[in-house]
Amino acid sequence: MRGSRQAVLVGLFLAGCMGDDGGDAAGGAESTADAAATGGTPASPDAALPPEAVGLTAIKLLPEAPQIQPGRSRQMQAMGEYGGATKDITAAVTWSSSDPSVATVENEGRDKGRVHVEKIGSVTITASLGDVSGEVKLGKACQYPDYDLRMALGQSIPPMYWENAYTGDGRQVTYKLEDVACDEDVSVIVFVLGAAWCGACSAYSMRLNAEAEAFEAAGGRIVYVELQDMNYEPTDSHFAYEHLSSLIGNGPGIRVGDLDTRPGNLFLTNNAEVQGLPTVYVVRRRDMTVITTADIIGDRSLVDVALDPEADWQNPPPVEFHGNCGPADEEPGEPNDSPAQATPLALGDTVQGGVCDAVGDFYQVGEAGPWQFELDFDAAQADLDVYVWDPATNEPLRVNGNIIGSEGTTGHEAFQHSGPALVKVLGFRQASTTYSLKLSTP
């Protein structure tokens, strides 16, 4: 199924509400007569106006170009200008619609100024206060783009929704991509597909949470989707909230379980291209198209993507390297910048070294039994990670979808493994600093 592209033009025009000349004249005569009869002075013309009208020179409606899909609503804001100052006067102005069959507007209560679009058509929403008015005209209303059922790179994603999604502070909300697609404050949406049994998923969520506030400030939004629990069973949104709360607390982002995904439960499990976990899709809000993945952008910050969603993020430029150490800080086994140059490690070995170039350092563990690798560094200066490395793919080794290694956000990384292995120490997002490592028996 594909959505059809439609447009609705909503013109917001503010006209001042003024009485007719006859009424004003009569009112003025009565006021003068009353004042004369009582011996007082005539009342000021501003006396009957709300205080927000005094000194008001102009009104501006925000947002300046809202998109409202038929069947949806949006809160408008009226900003009054008073010389060099501005003030929110949404509750003071009078709102009306030129065609209620196309759109209505709330004129009372907490939702005063909220526009509800009923159908496609032209309409003027009017707000007024005293004899001051202003206007803003809108282009097309929001309509969800054409889409494919598969969630894959370069495709527009389906209008999924969750009726019992959770926010970071534990509130249950209905979260609809149709609404997000119309939110002009959003530039991109990141979908993090993970599972409770996936250690790499937990590490990614914690790392993303560290920049989540900056990401949201840049226009990004995060949706964490838990596919399975510790027993590889499908999960609901309540489980997703509990699990993610243990990892990222009340950090920004929506938490949902794929059992609750609609238009069909397990929709992402069955319709997303998942080659390993975590799978991270970045969707441009403008056309709800997957523009990149975490695997493609690698060490680049998602904040960069949120700030410039129109860039070619399928071919991102490399992250610039800034070294925090030099040749004197390198480990004795340098050069060890390739698998063929890997420094041998045995149980009990300790090494003082540094990631002082953009490549990282390789070590070869030759032990037949179990071993533990520990890495310590100054987290205030850089973030380093350590992985069992697969030279065939030139990527971290995965077993059952889990990356073997450690990629936390503190200055201590540690993991256990067994048997001979190639290990790589590298900087997250081209980070650079000195480190100490130790290979020991678990």
Secondary structure as UniProt FT lines:
FT   STRAND          9..13
FT   HELIX           21..38
FT   HELIX           45..48
FT   HELIX           51..53
FT   TURN            54..55
FT   STRAND          58..62
FT   TURN            70..71
FT   STRAND          73..75
FT   STRAND          77..82
FT   TURN            83..84
FT   STRAND          85..88
FT   TURN            90..92
FT   STRAND          94..97
FT   TURN            100..102
FT   STRAND          103..105
FT   TURN            110..113
FT   STRAND          114..117
FT   STRAND          123..129
FT   TURN            130..131
FT   STRAND          135..140
FT   TURN            153..154
FT   STRAND          161..166
FT   TURN            168..169
FT   STRAND          172..176
FT   HELIX           177..180
FT   TURN            181..182
FT   TURN            184..185
FT   STRAND          188..195
FT   TURN            196..197
FT   HELIX           199..210
FT   HELIX           212..217
FT   TURN            218..219
FT   STRAND          220..228
FT   TURN            230..231
FT   HELIX           237..248
FT   TURN            249..250
FT   STRAND          254..257
FT   HELIX           258..260
FT   TURN            265..266
FT   HELIX           267..271
FT   STRAND          279..284
FT   TURN            285..288
FT   STRAND          289..293
FT   HELIX           294..297
FT   TURN            298..299
FT   HELIX           302..307
FT   TURN            309..310
FT   TURN            313..314
FT   HELIX           327..329
FT   TURN            332..333
FT   HELIX           339..341
FT   STRAND          343..345
FT   TURN            347..348
FT   STRAND          350..355
FT   STRAND          361..365
FT   STRAND          370..377
FT   TURN            379..381
FT   STRAND          384..390
FT   TURN            391..394
FT   STRAND          395..396
FT   STRAND          398..399
FT   TURN            400..401
FT   STRAND          402..403
FT   STRAND          405..406
FT   STRAND          412..418
FT   STRAND          421..427
FT   TURN            428..429
FT   STRAND          433..440
//
